[in-house]
């Protein structure tokens, strides 16, 4: 982002403003990721779909961005 013209203070400000809400939101979502009442069990379909999405996004990023 710095190479594309963002100022360093903008990145720090965004990070400072989003860390606390991000942690709060992540904590509330724990039940959907195998924590809490789920007892650590995650659906294999969801796990493989997440892996596929991650691999596809990485491939698109490498093809489009090239770096």
C-alpha positions in Angstrom: 0.0 0.0 0.0 2.9 2.3 0.6 4.1 1.8 -3.0 0.6 2.9 -4.2 0.6 6.2 -2.3 -0.8 5.5 1.2 0.8 7.4 4.0 2.3 5.4 6.9 0.1 7.4 9.3 -3.0 6.2 7.5 -2.0 2.6 7.9 -1.3 3.0 11.6 -4.5 4.9 12.2 -6.6 2.2 10.4 -4.8 -0.4 12.5 -5.4 1.4 15.8 -9.1 1.9 15.0 -9.8 -1.6 13.9 -7.8 -3.8 16.3 -10.2 -3.6 19.2 -13.4 -4.1 17.2 -11.7 -6.9 15.2 -10.8 -8.8 18.4 -14.3 -8.3 19.8 -15.9 -9.6 16.5 -13.5 -12.5 16.3 -14.3 -13.5 19.9 -18.1 -13.5 19.2 -17.6 -15.7 16.1 -15.7 -18.4 18.0 -18.7 -20.8 18.0 -18.7 -20.8 14.2 -15.1 -21.9 14.1 -15.3 -24.9 16.4 -15.0 -23.2 19.8 -17.5 -23.1 22.5 -20.6 -25.3 22.3 -19.2 -27.1 19.2 -16.5 -28.7 21.5 -13.8 -28.2 18.9 -15.6 -30.0 16.1 -15.5 -28.4 12.7 -17.4 -29.6 9.7 -15.0 -31.2 7.2 -16.9 -29.6 4.4 -16.4 -26.2 5.9 -12.7 -26.9 6.5 -12.1 -28.0 2.9 -14.1 -25.2 1.5 -12.0 -22.7 3.5 -8.8 -24.4 2.3 -10.0 -24.2 -1.3 -11.0 -20.5 -1.0 -7.5 -19.7 0.5 -5.7 -21.5 -2.3 -7.8 -19.9 -5.0 -7.3 -16.4 -3.5 -3.5 -17.0 -3.3 -3.4 -18.1 -6.9 -5.4 -15.1 -8.1 -3.2 -12.8 -6.1 -0.1 -14.3 -7.7 -1.5 -14.2 -11.2 -2.9 -10.6 -10.9 -0.2 -9.0 -8.6 2.7 -11.1 -9.6 4.7 -10.4 -6.4 
